Amino acid sequence: MLCRHAGPGDSFILIHGLVNWFNREPRIVLKDSLQWDPAIDVLLNRLPNRFIAPTPERGEETVRQVGHLATGLDDNDAFVIFPEGGNFTPKRRLRAIARLRSLGLERMAARAERMRHVLAPQPGGMLAALDAAPDAGVIFVAHTGLDRMLTVADVWRELPMDKRIVMRFWSVPPEDVPTGRQQRIDWLFDWWAQIDAWIAANR
């Protein structure tokens, strides 16, 4: 499952849906800083998850850990990753575009600029997961309802929380998942553009 990441709690809503609506056992890739929350640390370190430090110098190790987590999935498992690497904010969006340009990836940077509501996806984790689980289908997840809450002050201002959250799932069977590395990267960007358009229409 490749999910858009925006707003507080969206990952918890997704995991709630997987467990309680679809009877799945999730394996989740999360930022290591989330372990500072004692409840998350105690609960999720006892499940098959990976806390990742999203730094360029640890790129190969991160990809290895993601691939390991996606190995051996069975019929009721759900591997969950957030390809954007963090919650959407306008500043992070601009930083992601600038990073692509600094790496000489002008075509991807131009595509990222056309997406207004999502960050440019980082394909490394997805590529590792697909290599580790070649028989798995892919589900893309978009949602709206938490978009305007970008900071702790925003969350405080919105209490009590009575948001209407809309989610959309697209399922791609294994035989329709591209096999080549660049084809998979382009495919991910294509889907992220579709998610961006869906968000624009459903905010």
Phi and psi restraints in degrees (value plus and minus 20) as a CYANA .aco file:
   2 LEU   PHI    -132.5   -92.5
   2 LEU   PSI      94.7   134.7
   3 CYS   PHI    -136.7   -96.7
   3 CYS   PSI     119.1   159.1
   4 ARG   PHI     -82.4   -42.4
   4 ARG   PSI     126.8   166.8
   5 HIS   PHI    -145.2  -105.2
   5 HIS   PSI      90.3   130.3
   6 ALA   PHI    -179.7  -139.7
   6 ALA   PSI     110.0   150.0
   7 GLY   PHI      68.5   108.5
   7 GLY   PSI     136.7   176.7
   8 PRO   PHI     -91.0   -51.0
   8 PRO   PSI     114.6   154.6
   9 GLY   PHI      65.4   105.4
   9 GLY   PSI     -20.6    19.4
  10 ASP   PHI     -84.0   -44.0
  10 ASP   PSI     -54.4   -14.4
  11 SER   PHI     -86.5   -46.5
  11 SER   PSI     -55.3   -15.3
  12 PHE   PHI     -89.1   -49.1
  12 PHE   PSI     -57.4   -17.4
  13 ILE   PHI     -84.0   -44.0
  13 ILE   PSI     -62.7   -22.7
  14 LEU   PHI     -83.3   -43.3
  14 LEU   PSI     -66.7   -26.7
  15 ILE   PHI     -85.4   -45.4
  15 ILE   PSI     -58.9   -18.9
  16 HIS   PHI     -76.2   -36.2
  16 HIS   PSI     -65.8   -25.8
  17 GLY   PHI     -82.8   -42.8
  17 GLY   PSI     -63.4   -23.4
  18 LEU   PHI     -81.5   -41.5
  18 LEU   PSI     -64.8   -24.8
  19 VAL   PHI     -94.7   -54.7
  19 VAL   PSI     -66.3   -26.3
  20 ASN   PHI    -115.1   -75.1
  20 ASN   PSI     -45.7    -5.7
  21 TRP   PHI    -115.6   -75.6
  21 TRP   PSI     -57.1   -17.1
  22 PHE   PHI    -135.4   -95.4
  22 PHE   PSI     -18.8    21.2
  23 ASN   PHI      35.2    75.2
  23 ASN   PSI      27.4    67.4
  24 ARG   PHI    -128.8   -88.8
  24 ARG   PSI     137.0   177.0
  25 GLU   PHI    -126.5   -86.5
  25 GLU   PSI      83.8   123.8
  26 PRO   PHI     -99.1   -59.1
  26 PRO   PSI     124.7   164.7
  27 ARG   PHI    -137.3   -97.3
  27 ARG   PSI     105.3   145.3
  28 ILE   PHI    -143.2  -103.2
  28 ILE   PSI     118.8   158.8
  29 VAL   PHI    -117.6   -77.6
  29 VAL   PSI     102.0   142.0
  30 LEU   PHI    -150.1  -110.1
  30 LEU   PSI     138.7   178.7
  31 LYS   PHI     -90.1   -50.1
  31 LYS   PSI     119.8   159.8
  32 ASP   PHI     -83.9   -43.9
  32 ASP   PSI     -46.3    -6.3
  33 SER   PHI     -84.6   -44.6
  33 SER   PSI     -39.9     0.1
  34 LEU   PHI     -85.7   -45.7
  34 LEU   PSI     -39.1     0.9
  35 GLN   PHI     -88.3   -48.3
  35 GLN   PSI     -32.7     7.3
  36 TRP   PHI     -85.1   -45.1
  36 TRP   PSI     -43.5    -3.5
  37 ASP   PHI     -99.7   -59.7
  37 ASP   PSI      97.5   137.5
  38 PRO   PHI     -78.6   -38.6
  38 PRO   PSI     -58.1   -18.1
  39 ALA   PHI     -84.1   -44.1
  39 ALA   PSI     -63.7   -23.7
  40 ILE   PHI     -85.4   -45.4
  40 ILE   PSI     -62.6   -22.6
  41 ASP   PHI     -79.8   -39.8
  41 ASP   PSI     -68.2   -28.2
  42 VAL   PHI     -87.6   -47.6
  42 VAL   PSI     -65.3   -25.3
  43 LEU   PHI     -93.7   -53.7
  43 LEU   PSI     -74.4   -34.4
  44 LEU   PHI     -99.1   -59.1
  44 LEU   PSI     -40.5    -0.5
  45 ASN   PHI     -95.0   -55.0
  45 ASN   PSI     -25.2    14.8
  46 ARG   PHI    -122.0   -82.0
  46 ARG   PSI     -17.0    23.0
  47 LEU   PHI    -135.6   -95.6
  47 LEU   PSI     144.7   184.7
  48 PRO   PHI     -95.9   -55.9
  48 PRO   PSI      62.6   102.6
  49 ASN   PHI    -150.0  -110.0
  49 ASN   PSI     149.0   189.0
  50 ARG   PHI    -152.1  -112.1
  50 ARG   PSI     105.4   145.4
  51 PHE   PHI    -112.9   -72.9
  51 PHE   PSI     100.3   140.3
  52 ILE   PHI    -132.9   -92.9
  52 ILE   PSI     117.0   157.0
  53 ALA   PHI    -111.0   -71.0
  53 ALA   PSI      87.8   127.8
  54 PRO   PHI     -99.2   -59.2
  54 PRO   PSI      54.6    94.6
  55 THR   PHI    -143.5  -103.5
  55 THR   PSI     121.9   161.9
  56 PRO   PHI     -76.5   -36.5
  56 PRO   PSI     -56.0   -16.0
  57 GLU   PHI     -89.6   -49.6
  57 GLU   PSI     -36.0     4.0
  58 ARG   PHI    -127.6   -87.6
  58 ARG   PSI       1.2    41.2
  59 GLY   PHI     -77.1   -37.1
  59 GLY   PSI     -68.5   -28.5
  60 GLU   PHI     -86.2   -46.2
  60 GLU   PSI     -60.2   -20.2
  61 GLU   PHI     -85.4   -45.4
  61 GLU   PSI     -60.0   -20.0
  62 THR   PHI     -81.1   -41.1
  62 THR   PSI     -67.3   -27.3
  63 VAL   PHI     -81.3   -41.3
  63 VAL   PSI     -60.2   -20.2
  64 ARG   PHI     -82.7   -42.7
  64 ARG   PSI     -63.5   -23.5
  65 GLN   PHI     -84.7   -44.7
  65 GLN   PSI     -60.2   -20.2
  66 VAL   PHI     -84.2   -44.2
  66 VAL   PSI     -64.9   -24.9
  67 GLY   PHI     -80.7   -40.7
  67 GLY   PSI     -59.7   -19.7
  68 HIS   PHI     -83.7   -43.7
  68 HIS   PSI     -61.4   -21.4
  69 LEU   PHI     -85.5   -45.5
  69 LEU   PSI     -52.6   -12.6
  70 ALA   PHI    -105.5   -65.5
  70 ALA   PSI     -21.4    18.6
  71 THR   PHI    -101.3   -61.3
  71 THR   PSI     117.7   157.7
  72 GLY   PHI      57.3    97.3
  72 GLY   PSI       7.9    47.9
  73 LEU   PHI     -85.3   -45.3
  73 LEU   PSI     119.8   159.8
  74 ASP   PHI    -130.2   -90.2
  74 ASP   PSI    -190.6  -150.6
  75 ASP   PHI     -84.8   -44.8
  75 ASP   PSI     -45.3    -5.3
  76 ASN   PHI    -131.4   -91.4
  76 ASN   PSI      -7.1    32.9
  77 ASP   PHI    -102.9   -62.9
  77 ASP   PSI     134.8   174.8
  78 ALA   PHI    -158.3  -118.3
  78 ALA   PSI      92.4   132.4
  79 PHE   PHI    -105.5   -65.5
  79 PHE   PSI     104.7   144.7
  80 VAL   PHI    -138.9   -98.9
  80 VAL   PSI     108.5   148.5
  81 ILE   PHI    -161.6  -121.6
  81 ILE   PSI     127.9   167.9
  82 PHE   PHI    -130.7   -90.7
  82 PHE   PSI      75.4   115.4
  83 PRO   PHI     -82.3   -42.3
  83 PRO   PSI     -38.7     1.3
  84 GLU   PHI     -92.3   -52.3
  84 GLU   PSI     -41.8    -1.8
  85 GLY   PHI      63.3   103.3
  85 GLY   PSI     -21.0    19.0
  86 GLY   PHI     155.8   195.8
  86 GLY   PSI     149.1   189.1
  87 ASN   PHI     -83.6   -43.6
  87 ASN   PSI     123.5   163.5
  88 PHE   PHI     -87.2   -47.2
  88 PHE   PSI     112.4   152.4
  89 THR   PHI    -161.5  -121.5
  89 THR   PSI     135.6   175.6
  90 PRO   PHI     -76.5   -36.5
  90 PRO   PSI     -58.7   -18.7
  91 LYS   PHI     -87.5   -47.5
  91 LYS   PSI     -61.5   -21.5
  92 ARG   PHI     -84.4   -44.4
  92 ARG   PSI     -55.8   -15.8
  93 ARG   PHI     -79.3   -39.3
  93 ARG   PSI     -67.3   -27.3
  94 LEU   PHI     -85.4   -45.4
  94 LEU   PSI     -58.0   -18.0
  95 ARG   PHI     -85.0   -45.0
  95 ARG   PSI     -59.5   -19.5
  96 ALA   PHI     -84.0   -44.0
  96 ALA   PSI     -60.2   -20.2
  97 ILE   PHI     -85.3   -45.3
  97 ILE   PSI     -64.6   -24.6
  98 ALA   PHI     -82.3   -42.3
  98 ALA   PSI     -57.2   -17.2
  99 ARG   PHI     -84.5   -44.5
  99 ARG   PSI     -62.6   -22.6
 100 LEU   PHI     -80.1   -40.1
 100 LEU   PSI     -62.4   -22.4
 101 ARG   PHI     -85.0   -45.0
 101 ARG   PSI     -59.6   -19.6
 102 SER   PHI     -85.0   -45.0
 102 SER   PSI     -45.3    -5.3
 103 LEU   PHI    -109.3   -69.3
 103 LEU   PSI     -17.8    22.2
 104 GLY   PHI      59.1    99.1
 104 GLY   PSI      -3.0    37.0
 105 LEU   PHI    -118.3   -78.3
 105 LEU   PSI      47.1    87.1
 106 GLU   PHI     -84.4   -44.4
 106 GLU   PSI     -60.9   -20.9
 107 ARG   PHI     -83.5   -43.5
 107 ARG   PSI     -61.9   -21.9
 108 MET   PHI     -88.7   -48.7
 108 MET   PSI     -56.6   -16.6
 109 ALA   PHI     -83.3   -43.3
 109 ALA   PSI     -61.3   -21.3
 110 ALA   PHI     -84.3   -44.3
 110 ALA   PSI     -59.2   -19.2
 111 ARG   PHI     -85.4   -45.4
 111 ARG   PSI     -60.9   -20.9
 112 ALA   PHI     -83.9   -43.9
 112 ALA   PSI     -55.4   -15.4
 113 GLU   PHI     -83.8   -43.8
 113 GLU   PSI     -51.1   -11.1
 114 ARG   PHI     -96.2   -56.2
 114 ARG   PSI     -35.0     5.0
 115 MET   PHI    -113.8   -73.8
 115 MET   PSI     100.0   140.0
 116 ARG   PHI    -119.5   -79.5
 116 ARG   PSI     -37.5     2.5
 117 HIS   PHI    -138.4   -98.4
 117 HIS   PSI     -16.7    23.3
 118 VAL   PHI    -156.8  -116.8
 118 VAL   PSI     139.6   179.6
 119 LEU   PHI    -105.1   -65.1
 119 LEU   PSI     135.0   175.0
 120 ALA   PHI     -79.3   -39.3
 120 ALA   PSI     107.3   147.3
 121 PRO   PHI     -90.3   -50.3
 121 PRO   PSI     127.0   167.0
 122 GLN   PHI    -121.6   -81.6
 122 GLN   PSI      95.3   135.3
 123 PRO   PHI     -99.5   -59.5
 123 PRO   PSI     -32.1     7.9
 124 GLY   PHI     -75.4   -35.4
 124 GLY   PSI     -67.3   -27.3
 125 GLY   PHI     -85.7   -45.7
 125 GLY   PSI     -62.2   -22.2
 126 MET   PHI     -81.6   -41.6
 126 MET   PSI     -63.8   -23.8
 127 LEU   PHI     -81.2   -41.2
 127 LEU   PSI     -63.6   -23.6
 128 ALA   PHI     -84.0   -44.0
 128 ALA   PSI     -61.4   -21.4
 129 ALA   PHI     -85.8   -45.8
 129 ALA   PSI     -62.4   -22.4
 130 LEU   PHI     -86.5   -46.5
 130 LEU   PSI     -57.1   -17.1
 131 ASP   PHI     -85.1   -45.1
 131 ASP   PSI     -57.1   -17.1
 132 ALA   PHI     -98.1   -58.1
 132 ALA   PSI     -44.4    -4.4
 133 ALA   PHI    -152.3  -112.3
 133 ALA   PSI      47.5    87.5
 134 PRO   PHI     -85.8   -45.8
 134 PRO   PSI     -37.8     2.2
 135 ASP   PHI    -114.6   -74.6
 135 ASP   PSI     -17.4    22.6
 136 ALA   PHI    -106.7   -66.7
 136 ALA   PSI     123.4   163.4
 137 GLY   PHI     -99.9   -59.9
 137 GLY   PSI     151.5   191.5
 138 VAL   PHI    -144.7  -104.7
 138 VAL   PSI     115.6   155.6
 139 ILE   PHI    -138.7   -98.7
 139 ILE   PSI     106.3   146.3
 140 PHE   PHI    -117.8   -77.8
 140 PHE   PSI     119.5   159.5
 141 VAL   PHI    -147.7  -107.7
 141 VAL   PSI     107.8   147.8
 142 ALA   PHI    -141.8  -101.8
 142 ALA   PSI     136.8   176.8
 143 HIS   PHI    -175.6  -135.6
 143 HIS   PSI     136.1   176.1
 144 THR   PHI    -155.3  -115.3
 144 THR   PSI     141.3   181.3
 145 GLY   PHI     107.1   147.1
 145 GLY   PSI     -42.9    -2.9
 146 LEU   PHI    -134.1   -94.1
 146 LEU   PSI     -12.4    27.6
 147 ASP   PHI     -82.7   -42.7
 147 ASP   PSI     -54.7   -14.7
 148 ARG   PHI    -103.3   -63.3
 148 ARG   PSI     -24.9    15.1
 149 MET   PHI    -120.7   -80.7
 149 MET   PSI      75.6   115.6
 150 LEU   PHI    -125.2   -85.2
 150 LEU   PSI     -42.6    -2.6
 151 THR   PHI    -147.8  -107.8
 151 THR   PSI     149.3   189.3
 152 VAL   PHI     -80.3   -40.3
 152 VAL   PSI     -57.7   -17.7
 153 ALA   PHI     -82.6   -42.6
 153 ALA   PSI     -58.9   -18.9
 154 ASP   PHI     -81.3   -41.3
 154 ASP   PSI     -64.5   -24.5
 155 VAL   PHI     -82.2   -42.2
 155 VAL   PSI     -66.0   -26.0
 156 TRP   PHI     -79.8   -39.8
 156 TRP   PSI     -61.6   -21.6
 157 ARG   PHI     -86.0   -46.0
 157 ARG   PSI     -50.6   -10.6
 158 GLU   PHI    -105.3   -65.3
 158 GLU   PSI     -27.3    12.7
 159 LEU   PHI     -89.1   -49.1
 159 LEU   PSI     125.3   165.3
 160 PRO   PHI     -90.8   -50.8
 160 PRO   PSI     126.7   166.7
 161 MET   PHI     -97.2   -57.2
 161 MET   PSI      93.5   133.5
 162 ASP   PHI    -154.5  -114.5
 162 ASP   PSI      21.0    61.0
 163 LYS   PHI     -96.3   -56.3
 163 LYS   PSI     127.6   167.6
 164 ARG   PHI    -115.8   -75.8
 164 ARG   PSI      97.3   137.3
 165 ILE   PHI    -127.3   -87.3
 165 ILE   PSI     107.4   147.4
 166 VAL   PHI    -130.3   -90.3
 166 VAL   PSI     110.1   150.1
 167 MET   PHI    -141.4  -101.4
 167 MET   PSI     128.3   168.3
 168 ARG   PHI    -153.7  -113.7
 168 ARG   PSI     111.6   151.6
 169 PHE   PHI    -135.7   -95.7
 169 PHE   PSI     113.3   153.3
 170 TRP   PHI    -138.5   -98.5
 170 TRP   PSI     108.9   148.9
 171 SER   PHI    -127.4   -87.4
 171 SER   PSI     109.9   149.9
 172 VAL   PHI    -136.9   -96.9
 172 VAL   PSI      98.0   138.0
 173 PRO   PHI     -88.8   -48.8
 173 PRO   PSI     137.4   177.4
 174 PRO   PHI     -74.5   -34.5
 174 PRO   PSI     -57.5   -17.5
 175 GLU   PHI     -89.5   -49.5
 175 GLU   PSI     -35.1     4.9
 176 ASP   PHI    -118.8   -78.8
 176 ASP   PSI     -18.7    21.3
 177 VAL   PHI    -102.3   -62.3
 177 VAL   PSI     106.8   146.8
 178 PRO   PHI     -79.0   -39.0
 178 PRO   PSI     137.6   177.6
 179 THR   PHI    -125.9   -85.9
 179 THR   PSI     -49.6    -9.6
 180 GLY   PHI    -100.8   -60.8
 180 GLY   PSI     130.8   170.8
 181 ARG   PHI     -78.5   -38.5
 181 ARG   PSI     -74.2   -34.2
 182 GLN   PHI     -86.8   -46.8
 182 GLN   PSI     -55.2   -15.2
 183 GLN   PHI     -82.7   -42.7
 183 GLN   PSI     -57.9   -17.9
 184 ARG   PHI     -88.0   -48.0
 184 ARG   PSI     -59.1   -19.1
 185 ILE   PHI     -83.9   -43.9
 185 ILE   PSI     -66.8   -26.8
 186 ASP   PHI     -82.0   -42.0
 186 ASP   PSI     -59.8   -19.8
 187 TRP   PHI     -80.8   -40.8
 187 TRP   PSI     -62.9   -22.9
 188 LEU   PHI     -81.7   -41.7
 188 LEU   PSI     -65.1   -25.1
 189 PHE   PHI     -84.8   -44.8
 189 PHE   PSI     -57.1   -17.1
 190 ASP   PHI     -80.2   -40.2
 190 ASP   PSI     -65.5   -25.5
 191 TRP   PHI     -86.6   -46.6
 191 TRP   PSI     -58.6   -18.6
 192 TRP   PHI     -86.2   -46.2
 192 TRP   PSI     -54.5   -14.5
 193 ALA   PHI     -85.0   -45.0
 193 ALA   PSI     -57.9   -17.9
 194 GLN   PHI     -86.7   -46.7
 194 GLN   PSI     -60.7   -20.7
 195 ILE   PHI     -83.2   -43.2
 195 ILE   PSI     -62.1   -22.1
 196 ASP   PHI     -78.8   -38.8
 196 ASP   PSI     -64.4   -24.4
 197 ALA   PHI     -85.3   -45.3
 197 ALA   PSI     -59.3   -19.3
 198 TRP   PHI     -83.6   -43.6
 198 TRP   PSI     -61.6   -21.6
 199 ILE   PHI     -81.8   -41.8
 199 ILE   PSI     -64.2   -24.2
 200 ALA   PHI     -79.1   -39.1
 200 ALA   PSI     -55.4   -15.4
 201 ALA   PHI    -102.9   -62.9
 201 ALA   PSI     -36.5     3.5
 202 ASN   PHI    -142.9  -102.9
 202 ASN   PSI     -10.8    29.2
